[in-house]
Amino acid sequence: MRRMHLILALALIACATPAVAQNQPRGQQPPPPPKAGPYKPITVTPPQALNDPSFEAFRKQMGETAQRKDRAALAKLVVGQGFFWLRDQGDRADKRKSGVDNLAAALGLGNKDGAGWDMLASFAEEPTGAPSPDRKGAICAPADPSFDGRAFNDLLQSTGTDVSDWGYPVSGDIEVHSAAQANAPVIEKLGSAFVRVTPESGANVPAFLRIVTPGGKVGYVSVDSIAPIGNDQICYVKDASGWKIGGYIGGGDSQ
């Protein structure tokens, strides 16, 4: 389950529209969003959970630490040296600082709203993971789904969209409602394919996402039923002493 992580990630997308409008020159309207319509379905296979009881136990300990916001306990779960923090500009980890200090900077654990600790707790709930292509021996989570990259790139070009406009169902037969209400009529059920996400702007974290199905129908699904791709990732390493948090991919000033 990645409920909190998904809500935070998708909420940032939902709240981006007003920010864009505010940055427009005076008298100039923001460009309209691309028109929604039918599109070619691209099959996607969700990532699988890691089958390692020790990893599950470590995540439980990590989640309990996050709930308590216990910085001292967290330090014991993070590598002391060698922590990496990968962003577009390369490894931004400060090698003069401890691993927990770098993780705190990546997640924004010092922010008063506590969002960084919430993110850490949601990472602890994430059972999937995959080897990092950049760091030997590191397992990063959440793992990415499997899909035809070339076909997905063609989809982006044909619809004039980017990766942030798409997500995938976390399970089969996700119900699509006619309105943003759990009791609204079901107009369709999603298959194992990417769906276009067209969130409505607003300041509040949404409970439902507005989507466009491959057939072109506009409807609403529960926010925790769709996973975005291109998430930030937390990375783990395992040695003789057990699992440790060894790095982070993404994060930074926006946290």
N, C-alpha and C positions, 0 to 999 in steps of 0.2 A: 504493500500500500504506500502511495506517495501523495496522499491527499494534501497535506500542507504545502509540500514542495510544488505540486502542480498548481494549487490555488495561487501561491505567491507568483509563480512564473507567468501564469496566464493573466493574473490581475495586472501585472506590469504592462502586458500587451493591451489590455482593456483600457487602461488609464493613459495610454500613450497619445491618443487622438487629441485631447485637449491641449497637451503640451506642445504638439506640433502646431496647433492653431495659434498658440500664444507666441510662437517663434516666427510667425509669418510677418512680413513687412506690413505696416499700417495700410489698410485699404485693399490688401491682397488676400483673397480667400485661399484656404488650403486646397490642394488638389483633391478631387473626389476620389473615393476608394474605387478600385477596379470593380467592374460589374460582375456580380455572381451569376453563375449559370452551370449547366452540366459540364462535367469533365471526365476524363478517362480514369477509371479506378486503378490505383497502383497497390497491389497486394503488399501487406506489411505483416511481419511476424514479430510479436512482442518478445522482448528478451526473457530469458529463463533465469530462475533463481539459482544462486550458488548452493550446491549441495554440500555444505560444510557446517556441521554443528558448532564448531569452534567460532566460525564467523558469525553465526546467529547469536551465540552467547556474547560475543564482543559487541555486536550492534545493540543488544539489550542493555549492556553496561553503558554504552555510549548514549543511548536514549535516556536512561535514568540520570546520567550526569547532565545532559542538556536540560532536562526538566527542572533540575535543581539549580541550574546556572552556576555550576560549581567549577570555577576556573582551575583550582588546584587539582581536583580529580581529573579534569580534562587533560592537564599537562601529562599525567601518567599514561594517557591513551594515545599520545602523539609522540612521534620520533623526536628525540632530543636534537639530533643533527641530521642534515641531509634532506630536510623538508623542501619540497618544490612547490612553486605557485606559478602555473603556466597561464599566461595571457597572450594577447596578440603580439605584444612586444617581446615575448620570450619569458624566461624564468624571472619573476619579480620578487622572489623570496629574498629577504634580507639575511644573508648568511651570518651576520653578526648577532642575529637574534635567535631565540629558541624556536623550535617547531610550533609550540602552542601560540607564541606571539605572532608568528606569521599566519597561522590558521585564524587567529582572532582578527587580524587585519583583513584577511580574505573574506570572512563571513560578516564582518562588522559586529563582532560580539560586544563591543563597547557602546553600541547605539542604545539610547534610552528606551526605544520602543520594543527592544527585545527580539526583533525580527531575526537577527543572526542566530540566536539560540533556537528559535522556532525552525529555522532552516536546518540546523544541526540535528534537531530532533526528527525532522522529516527524513533526512539522510539515513538516520539510524533505522527507520522503518523500511528502507529500500532493500529488498532481498536480492536484487540482480547485481551483476558485476561482470566486467570483462577485462582481459589484459590490456594494459595501456600500450599503444603502438610507439609511444615516445619514451617510456620509462620501463626498463626491463625489471620484471618482478613485481610491478605495481598492478593492482586490480582497482579499476575505477567504476564508480556507480553514480547514477543509474546507468546500466548498460544501454547501448543503442539498439533499436530494433533492426531486423534484417529486411532488406528490400532492394529492388533493382535501382541502383543509384542513377544510371543513365536515364531510365524511364522517369524517375522522379524529377531529374533536372529538366527533361522535356516538358513535364507537367508545369513546372515553375515558369518556363518560358512561354508556354502556350496560354497560361492564365495571367501573366504579368504579375506574379506574386513572388514572395521569397519564403524562406524556410519558416519564419515566424508565423506565417499565415496557415500553417498546417499542423495537424496532430493525428494521432491514431488511437483507436479504441483499445482500452486496456483489457477488454474481455469481449466475448461474442454476444451478439444480439442486444447491443445497447439500444434502448428505446429513445426515439427522437419525438419530442412533444411539439405540439403546435404553438405552445406558449411557454414562458419560463416558469412553469408550475408543475409539480410532480403529478397532479391530478388532471393536467391538460390532456386532450386526446393524443394518442400515439399515431403519428403519421407514417412512420417507417422504423425499421430496425437496421442498425449499421452492421456491415460485414467487416471482414479483416482487410480493410483498405484505408488509405489516408483520407481524411476529411478536411475540408476547408473551414477554418475558424474565422468568423467575422464578429468579434466581440463588440458589444455596445459600450460606448464610453461612459465613465462614471467614476466617482471617487471611492465607492464601496467595493469590497471584494465580492465578486459575483458568486451566486450559488449555481447558476446555469450559464452555459455558453451558447451563443447563437452560432450555428454552423450551416453550411451548405452541403448537402449530400451529393454523391457522384451524379445522381439523377437531376440535380438542380433544385431540389426542395430545400426551403429555408425552415429550420426548426431549432429546437433547444434540447440540450442534453445536460445532465449533471456535470458540474465542473470537474469532479474527480473521476469521470469516466473516459476522459480524453487526456492522453499524455502528449506533451510537446516534444519535439526533438531539438537537439542542440543545447540541452540543459548544461548548466554548471555541473561539475562532477567532483566528488570527493574520492580520494584514492587511498588505498590501503596497502600495506606491506606486511609480510609474515616472516618471522624468523624463529629461532629456537625458543624465544620467550612468548611467542604468540603474535596476535594481530596488533597493528598500530596504524594510526592515521599517518600517512606518509606524504600527502600532497593534496593540492587543490587545483582544479582547472576552471578558470573564469573568476568571477567575483571582483571585488575592488570598490571603487568609488561609489558605485550605484547601490551598494548593499546598505 
